[in-house]
């Protein structure tokens, strides 16, 4: 499990879990990630702030065989 937090309401959360299906033979790995950022860019040339929001979820699974 991992977690990160930064300025501008930016955070990342992650979880990886291995689940055995057949003992010492076969397992599955699940990965879940959540990333969110309000984001802020200061455009000095244009004399204005620009907000770029980023909201992403990742779900992955994998089958792992023992060799």
N, C-alpha and C positions, 0 to 999 in steps of 0.2 A: 504494500500500500504506500502511496506517495501523495504528498500534498504540497502545493506551492501557493503563496499569496504575494501579490505585488501591489503597487499603487494603482490608482484609477479603477478600483474594484475589479482587479484581475486575479483569477485563481485557476488552478488546475488540480484535479483529483484523479487518482488512478488506482485501480485494484486488479491484481492478477491472482487467479486461484487455479491450482491444479486439482483435478478430481479423478481419483483412480476408478477405472471401470472394471478392469481385470488386474488383480494384484500382480505387480512386477511385469506386466505384459502390455497393458493398454490404458491410457488415461486421456482426459480432455483438459484443455487449458482455456479458461475464460478470461478475457481482458475487457475491462470497462474503463473508459476515460471520459472525463467531463472537463471542458475548457470554456471559460467565460471571461470576456474582457469588455469593459465599457470603452476603454481606449481613449486617448486624446492626442492629437497632433497639433502643435502650435505653429501655424503658418505665419511666420514673421513677415514674409514678403507681402502676403495678402492682408496682414494685420487682423487675423481672425483665428479662432480655434476651430478645429474640425474634429468631430466625434466619429469614431469608427467602432461599431459594436461587433463583437465576434462571439458567437454562441454555438459550440460544437459538442456533439456526443459521438463517441466511437464505441461500438460493440464488436468484439471479435471472438471467435472460437477456433480451436485447433485440436486435431486428434494426434496424439503422440504415442508411438510404438517403441517399446524397449528393444534394444538390439542385443 
